[in-house]
Amino acid sequence: AVWPSCDIWPTAPLENLRTMVETVQKYGAEKWARRRV
């Protein structure tokens, strides 16, 4: 998928966001913090 992040985030289902949050809590926010910046 070569979609811009701008198009993905607004249309992202709440379930996907929930999964991301759970993943961050499991593996630690340190790994994801670098990607977000």
Secondary structure, 3 states (H helix, E strand, C coil): CCCCHHHHHHHCCHHHHHHHHHHHHHHCHHHHHHHHC
